[in-house]
Amino acid sequence: MSSTDARTDAGFTPATALTDAVTDETADTGPGADELAGSDPGAGTDVADTLDLRLPDELIDLIAGQGGTGGQTNGSADQGTGAGFSGHGHAADGARAHAPGGTSTALSDDDLLDNVGAWGPVTTRSGVFQLVPVRIERDLPLISRWMNDPAVAAFWELEGPESVLENHLRPQLDGDGRSAPCLGVLDGTPMSYWEIYRADLDPLARHYPARPHDTGVHLLIGGVANRGRGLGTDLLKAVADLVLDHRPPCARVVAEPDLRNTPSVSAFLSAGFRFSAEVDLPDKRAALMIRDRALRALL
């Protein structure tokens, strides 16, 4: 797919203000989040991660906002895309919580992900890259076309009509801000899809020792021409650095690509992530990859 096609399909023009973009060398790095190493920069470097039993303040606030009824605040575990926990099942977690009186207690993007849309551009070896929040009316046709690529569909399982993808996106966009779907725009051309999300508030946290502010990354590279060229390492490193730069409480960036996706696992390793463990998720066996704040200058 040419850059011109990508701009046209996504509603972008060469004059757009979106000047950043990032590419990945694989069709999919596996939607979902990996274990984050600990919020203490000094303690987060051990490969043997430990369990932190402290509930995040945001989760406590959400529970309190439901009137102390013990109602479920994370509803995405059973609501994915029809494929169980495929690594992107957290999308439905965005359903807003409401107090008994009908007052919304949802937290804003600034509270949960520190306003991903305002992180701005970053210069990489591959070009200028930026995460741009998805707008369904503008971006749905392009992202849906990417999802229908067999190489992508094998891991994301969101192929089919545009309504399939829309049902995946809307809970995130209408939710409480714990997951932010974004286009990856490289030198003005949208060429990848990303989800930045709070792994500690995600069903994934049931499968690893999550800690407050763990931040997960899902991504796919849209055009075939952008895959297999070594771009994944640059872009994964750039996005992980954006997370760590703009989310000071976050000590670890995580991902859990499918173990079968060898190019994806390799890209994460080259981008400064370490292999932490193999994790059995309901629909796949994943490689738990972690980028530690304490090790970012070394890896």
C-alpha positions in Angstrom: 0.0 0.0 0.0 1.4 3.3 -1.0 1.7 6.3 1.3 -0.8 8.2 -0.9 -3.3 5.4 -0.5 -2.8 5.4 3.2 -3.3 9.1 3.5 -6.5 9.0 1.3 -8.0 6.0 3.2 -7.4 7.5 6.6 -8.6 11.0 5.7 -5.1 12.5 5.9 -3.6 14.9 3.4 0.0 15.9 2.9 -0.9 19.2 4.6 -2.0 17.5 7.8 -0.5 18.6 11.0 0.2 15.0 11.9 3.9 14.8 11.2 4.9 11.7 13.1 4.7 8.1 12.3 6.3 4.8 13.3 6.6 1.5 11.5 6.9 -2.1 12.7 8.7 -4.9 11.0 6.0 -7.4 11.7 2.3 -7.6 10.8 1.4 -7.8 14.5 3.3 -7.7 17.8 0.4 -9.4 19.5 -2.4 -7.3 21.1 -2.2 -7.4 24.9 0.2 -6.3 27.6 3.1 -7.9 29.2 4.2 -7.9 32.8 5.6 -4.6 34.0 8.6 -4.9 36.3 7.7 -2.8 39.4 7.1 0.8 40.1 10.4 1.0 42.1 13.1 1.8 39.5 15.6 0.0 41.7 13.5 -3.1 42.2 12.1 -3.5 38.8 15.1 -5.0 37.2 14.8 -8.5 38.6 13.7 -11.1 36.1 11.8 -12.8 38.9 9.0 -10.3 39.3 7.1 -10.2 42.6 3.4 -9.5 43.4 2.5 -6.0 44.6 -0.8 -6.4 46.4 -1.5 -2.6 46.6 -4.6 -1.7 44.5 -4.1 1.3 42.2 -5.7 4.5 43.5 -7.7 4.7 40.2 -9.3 1.3 40.8 -10.1 2.2 44.4 -11.8 5.4 43.1 -13.8 3.4 40.6 -15.0 0.9 43.2 -15.9 3.7 45.6 -17.9 5.4 42.8 -20.1 2.4 42.5 -21.3 2.9 46.0 -19.2 0.1 47.6 -21.5 -2.5 46.1 -18.6 -4.6 44.9 -19.8 -4.4 41.4 -17.5 -5.3 38.6 -15.3 -2.4 37.4 -13.5 -4.3 34.8 -16.0 -5.8 32.4 -13.7 -6.7 29.5 -12.7 -10.1 30.6 -15.7 -11.7 29.1 -16.4 -9.2 26.4 -13.5 -9.4 23.9 -14.0 -9.9 20.2 -15.4 -13.4 20.3 -12.1 -15.1 20.6 -11.7 -15.2 24.4 -8.7 -13.3 25.7 -6.9 -12.6 22.5 -4.7 -9.9 24.0 -7.0 -7.1 23.1 -10.0 -8.1 25.2 -9.4 -5.0 27.4 -11.2 -2.9 24.9 -14.5 -3.4 26.6 -13.1 -2.3 29.9 -13.7 1.2 28.8 -17.4 1.1 29.8 -17.9 4.0 32.1 -18.8 3.3 35.8 -21.8 5.1 37.2 -22.7 5.8 40.8 -26.2 4.7 42.0 -27.5 8.2 41.4 -26.5 8.1 37.8 -23.5 10.4 38.1 -20.5 9.2 36.1 -17.4 8.4 38.1 -15.3 7.7 35.1 -11.8 9.1 35.2 -10.4 11.2 32.3 -7.6 10.2 29.9 -5.4 12.6 31.9 -6.0 10.5 35.0 -5.4 7.1 33.5 -3.0 7.5 30.6 -1.8 11.1 30.9 -3.4 12.2 27.6 -1.8 10.1 24.9 -3.0 12.5 22.2 -0.9 15.3 23.6 2.4 13.4 23.7 3.4 15.0 20.4 5.9 13.9 17.8 9.2 12.2 18.2 12.0 11.8 15.7 13.2 8.3 15.0 15.7 6.8 12.6 12.8 5.9 10.4 11.2 9.4 10.4 9.0 11.6 12.5 6.4 9.6 14.4 3.3 10.5 16.3 0.5 8.6 18.1 -2.8 10.1 16.9 -6.0 9.1 18.7 -8.4 7.2 16.4 -11.5 8.8 15.1 -14.0 6.2 13.8 -15.5 8.3 11.1 -12.0 9.0 9.6 -10.0 5.9 10.4 -12.3 2.9 10.4 -12.0 1.9 6.7 -8.2 2.0 6.7 -7.8 0.1 10.0 -10.4 -2.5 9.0 -8.6 -3.1 5.7 -5.4 -3.8 7.7 -7.3 -6.1 10.0 -8.4 -8.1 7.0 -4.9 -8.9 5.9 -4.5 -12.6 6.7 -1.1 -12.0 8.4 -2.8 -9.5 10.8 -6.0 -11.5 11.2 -4.1 -14.5 12.4 -3.3 -12.7 15.7 -5.9 -9.9 16.1 -8.9 -11.9 14.9 -10.8 -8.7 14.0 -11.3 -9.5 10.3 -14.7 -9.1 8.6 -16.9 -6.2 8.0 -16.1 -2.8 9.4 -18.7 -3.3 12.1 -16.5 -6.0 13.7 -13.7 -3.4 14.2 -16.1 -0.7 15.3 -17.4 -2.9 18.0 -13.8 -3.3 19.2 -13.0 0.4 19.1 -16.2 2.0 20.5 -15.8 0.7 24.1 -12.3 2.1 24.2 -13.3 5.5 22.8 -16.4 5.8 24.9 -14.8 4.4 28.0 -13.0 5.7 31.0 -9.7 6.3 29.3 -7.9 3.1 30.4 -7.2 2.2 26.7 -6.3 4.6 23.9 -6.5 3.3 20.3 -4.2 5.3 18.1 -2.9 5.6 14.5 0.8 5.5 14.2 1.7 8.3 11.7 5.1 8.3 10.1 6.2 11.4 8.2 2.6 12.4 7.8 1.3 8.9 6.6 -0.8 6.7 8.8 0.8 3.3 8.7 0.2 1.4 11.9 -2.4 0.9 14.6 -1.6 1.0 18.4 -3.4 0.5 21.6 -1.8 2.1 24.7 -3.6 0.9 27.8 -3.4 0.5 31.6 -2.3 -3.1 32.0 -2.9 -3.0 35.8 -6.6 -2.2 35.1 -6.9 -4.9 32.4 -7.9 -8.5 32.6 -4.3 -9.3 31.8 -3.5 -8.3 35.4 -5.1 -11.6 36.4 -2.4 -13.5 34.6 0.7 -11.7 35.9 1.8 -9.8 39.1 0.6 -6.4 38.0 1.7 -3.2 39.7 0.2 0.3 39.7 0.6 2.2 36.4 1.8 -0.8 34.4 1.3 0.3 30.8 0.7 -2.1 27.9 1.2 -1.8 24.2 -0.6 -3.5 21.3 0.4 -2.8 17.7 0.1 -3.8 14.1 1.9 -2.6 11.0 -0.6 -1.9 8.3 1.1 -2.0 4.9 3.0 -5.0 3.7 5.7 -2.7 2.4 6.5 -1.5 5.9 7.1 -5.0 7.3 10.2 -7.0 7.4 12.5 -3.9 7.0 13.7 -3.6 10.5 11.3 -0.7 11.3 9.7 -2.5 14.2 12.6 -2.0 16.6 12.8 1.8 16.1 9.0 2.2 16.5 8.6 0.0 19.6 11.5 1.7 21.3 10.1 5.1 20.4 6.6 4.3 21.8 8.1 2.7 24.9 10.1 5.9 25.5 7.0 8.0 24.9 5.2 6.1 27.6 8.1 6.4 30.1 8.7 10.0 29.3 5.0 11.1 29.7 3.9 8.7 32.4 6.4 9.2 35.3 4.6 6.8 37.7 5.0 4.0 35.1 8.1 1.9 35.7 7.5 -0.8 33.1 6.1 -1.1 29.6 4.7 -4.5 28.8 3.5 -6.6 25.8 2.6 -10.2 25.3 3.1 -11.3 21.7 2.1 -14.7 20.7 5.0 -17.1 21.0 4.4 -18.2 17.5 5.1 -14.7 16.2 8.9 -15.0 16.2 9.5 -11.8 14.3 7.5 -9.8 16.8 9.3 -11.3 19.8 12.6 -10.5 18.1 11.5 -6.9 17.5 10.6 -6.4 21.1 14.0 -7.8 22.2 15.8 -5.5 19.8 13.8 -2.5 21.2 15.1 -3.0 24.7 12.4 -5.3 26.1 13.4 -8.3 28.0 11.8 -11.7 27.9 10.2 -12.3 31.3 8.2 -15.5 31.0 5.9 -17.6 29.0 2.3 -16.8 30.0 -0.7 -19.0 29.3 -3.7 -16.8 28.3 -7.1 -18.2 27.5 -6.5 -18.2 23.8 -2.7 -18.3 23.4 0.6 -18.9 24.9 2.4 -15.6 25.0 5.9 -14.2 25.6 5.8 -11.7 28.4 8.0 -8.8 27.3 9.1 -6.0 29.6 10.8 -2.7 29.1 12.1 -1.4 32.4 12.5 2.3 33.2 15.6 1.4 35.2 17.3 -0.4 32.3 16.3 2.0 29.4 19.7 3.5 29.2 21.3 0.1 29.0 19.0 -1.8 26.6 
